Amino acid sequence: MLSLCFTACSSAPKKPLLAYYPEDLLKKNETGDVTLACDIDTNGRPLHCRIISSTNHHFDAAALKFVGKARYQPAVQNGHPVVEHGHILRVSYRLYD
């Protein structure tokens, strides 16, 4: 069984996402964790994403692509959506039997 976890440190994605597990890494039974920081704009789109840390750099491109497709509930201040800078996202690639 294949499992991919996606967690955010504050707000959660608006809807579940279908993640991509790179096929060559799946065949090799590789796992990894990628931590990213993104700005979340007023429409809930992640922008300027960058990798902060990675336990397996082979997953970096897939994690960037994955979070780039996510949509969030934007941060609100005084009743208006605002840009949230430095939102931390973690993508964990795991295989389970």
C-alpha positions as CSV (number, residue, x, y, z in Angstrom):
1,M,0.0,0.0,0.0
2,L,1.2,3.5,-0.8
3,S,0.7,6.3,1.6
4,L,1.6,10.0,1.3
5,C,1.1,12.3,4.2
6,F,0.7,16.0,3.8
7,T,0.7,18.2,6.9
8,A,0.7,21.9,7.4
9,C,1.8,23.7,10.6
10,S,-1.2,26.0,10.6
11,S,-4.0,26.1,8.0
12,A,-5.0,23.0,6.1
13,P,-5.6,22.5,2.4
14,K,-9.1,23.4,1.3
15,K,-9.6,19.9,-0.2
16,P,-7.6,16.6,-0.3
17,L,-4.9,16.4,-2.9
18,L,-3.9,13.5,-5.0
19,A,-0.1,13.2,-4.5
20,Y,2.5,12.0,-6.9
21,Y,5.0,9.4,-5.7
22,P,7.8,9.2,-8.2
23,E,7.6,5.8,-9.8
24,D,11.3,5.1,-9.8
25,L,11.5,5.8,-6.1
26,L,8.4,3.7,-5.5
27,K,10.1,0.8,-7.3
28,K,13.2,1.3,-5.1
29,N,11.0,1.4,-1.9
30,E,12.5,4.8,-1.0
31,T,10.9,7.1,1.5
32,G,11.6,10.6,2.5
33,D,10.4,13.9,4.2
34,V,10.5,17.3,2.6
35,T,9.9,20.5,4.5
36,L,9.1,23.6,2.6
37,A,8.2,27.2,3.3
38,C,5.8,29.1,1.1
39,D,3.9,32.3,1.1
40,I,0.1,31.8,0.9
41,D,-1.5,34.6,-1.1
42,T,-5.0,36.1,-0.4
43,N,-6.5,33.5,-2.8
44,G,-5.0,30.6,-0.9
45,R,-2.3,29.8,-3.5
46,P,1.2,28.9,-2.4
47,L,3.9,31.2,-3.9
48,H,7.7,31.4,-3.7
49,C,8.0,27.9,-2.3
50,R,11.4,26.8,-1.2
51,I,12.8,23.7,0.4
52,I,14.0,24.1,3.9
53,S,15.1,20.5,4.5
54,S,14.9,17.1,2.9
55,T,15.8,13.6,4.1
56,N,15.9,12.4,0.5
57,H,16.6,15.0,-2.2
58,H,15.1,12.7,-4.9
59,F,11.6,13.7,-3.6
60,D,12.3,17.5,-3.7
61,A,10.8,18.2,-7.2
62,A,7.7,16.0,-6.5
63,A,7.1,17.8,-3.2
64,L,7.4,21.3,-4.8
65,K,5.0,20.2,-7.5
66,F,2.6,18.8,-5.0
67,V,2.4,21.9,-2.7
68,G,2.2,24.1,-5.7
69,K,-1.2,22.5,-6.6
70,A,-2.6,22.9,-3.1
71,R,-5.2,25.6,-2.2
72,Y,-5.6,26.9,1.3
73,Q,-8.0,28.9,3.3
74,P,-6.1,32.3,3.4
75,A,-5.1,34.0,6.6
76,V,-7.6,36.7,7.7
77,Q,-6.8,39.9,9.5
78,N,-9.6,42.3,10.4
79,G,-12.0,40.3,8.3
80,H,-9.9,40.5,5.2
81,P,-7.6,37.9,3.6
82,V,-3.9,38.6,3.9
83,V,-0.7,37.1,2.6
84,E,0.8,34.6,5.0
85,H,4.6,34.6,4.7
86,G,6.8,31.6,5.5
87,H,4.0,29.0,5.9
88,I,5.7,25.7,6.7
89,L,4.6,22.6,4.9
90,R,5.8,19.0,5.3
91,V,5.4,16.3,2.8
92,S,6.2,12.7,3.9
93,Y,6.6,9.9,1.4
94,R,6.0,6.6,3.0
95,L,5.3,3.0,1.9
96,Y,3.1,0.7,4.0
97,D,2.3,-3.0,3.6
